[in-house]
Amino acid sequence: MSYHLGLDSSTQSLKGLIIDAAAGTIVAQMTVNFAKDLPQYQAAYSPSGDPLEKHAEPLLWVAALDLLFTRMQAEGAPLDRVVGIAGSGQQHGSVYLNSRADAILAGLDPAKNLIEQLAPALSRQTSPIWMDSSTSAQCAEVSAAIGARLQTDTGSPAIERFTGAQIRKFYQQEPAAYAATASIHLVSSFMASLLCGSHAPIDYGDAAGMNLLNLHTLTWDPAICEASAPGLLGKLPPAVPTHTVIGKLSPYFAKYGFSNDVTISAWTGDNPASLVGTGATRPGLAVVSLGTSDTFFAVLDPYRTDPEGCGHVFGNPTGGFMCLTCFKNGSLARERVCEEAGVDWTFFDVTAFQQTPVGNHGQLALPWFEAEITPPVLTPGLRANFDFANAAAATRIRAVIEAQILSIRVHSQWIGNFETIRVTGGASRSTGILQTLANVFQATVETIAVQDSAALGAAMLAAHVVGRHSYAALSKALAPAIATFTPDPASGRIYQDLLDTYLQLEATAKG
Ligand code: XUL
């Protein structure tokens, strides 16, 4: 029996999930929660105190990998039967390595831990992550140098959290450390490099989130790289299709019980992996992922870009392209509203919707506690069109959920209409949210059994690339729809009217 392992290195945790692709079952699952299990490292903080800046310590991800495998082994997970590994990482975040990294990766010593061995390979102690929006100046500079083709060729206009602008800021603020940087990885390719014991390439799915990959030629764009930071092209690993075998598992990991012949497949971004893990790699199906951030994504065919500039184009791991729109104030905002209202999840999830009417009498609240990505708003703060602070808890909750979902609808319009939307992520267990999604979009909403769709997608990628299993069979067995929410036409009319109110609130909020 041979198994495949999918890993997902996200903002708040590292997850591992082993599948038996032939049987179509999940055989083991494990999570390392950064805040709980590794509180000595920062997962999202501002080294300079600028609230728009958000970095993580890359050694956190290294420590998490050691801990995850230690725990999986201790719990008896069948690591010895794993023949293929793929993974996904939070998108856009970057890791900076010096010229010692090659020898360090190649010579990992099982007698020592990973953290002490990797520390000397870093040319930068922190990694800017996707929550960072501190690079507006750098975005303006690259846009001015490249012009409109930045969006048409890379799939997105200059975006603050995208890696190109982040690298430019590093080059400007720490030129000596930039010069001492031999390779710049994404979180995904960095984690893959640890597993392989050599520099891993970056797949098209995640590379497209850098504002550096030309999606027409599927190669790094030399002029855009040079306009972002001098000599950048020479510091980037190769860009490759997601279906690329990138090496064998480093002998370092044998100590956890892995065999000496495990194939590593290229890692990708968490959203591209979720496209696979939700079974949405065929056209016609859209996905709403309700995680730390909320994202809306689907296969994109033919290639086109968002006229409003909020949406992005990434590589679809199974070939072609996918589109994605990201809303930063997702679950963290929902959790905060729930906490501030002093209610439990059951109230938030069900009771609040029973106590309030669809449309909430036009009362809406945008929970932009952090600078928002879509639409781009750099000044944080909740925006409501009613006296939010003095309203009943149920009214506040409906106002936030309806505003979040109307925002997803407005900003995904450029992609087209969908009859079916699959929902994944932690908040997809909320029936109130799921029914509101069905009503706002007037689409059938489906949930799938596994909420960790990125880790599942990564395991499916490994099973496809290494084990030659078909995506159709993998999706059917591992990502079937388990519950369906049907749209209510009367609610649809209410939300159609509420769209104008939403757009007015958004326009005021943008200032
Ligand atoms: C996508 C994005 C986020 C991260 C979260 O563009 O920024 O969804 O990938 O991990």
Boltz pocket constraint, residues with backbone or C-beta under 6 A from the ligand:
constraints:
  - pocket:
      binder: B
      contacts: [[A, 10], [A, 11], [A, 89], [A, 90], [A, 91], [A, 92], [A, 130], [A, 161], [A, 209], [A, 269], [A, 270], [A, 271], [A, 293], [A, 294], [A, 295], [A, 324], [A, 326]]
      max_distance: 6.0
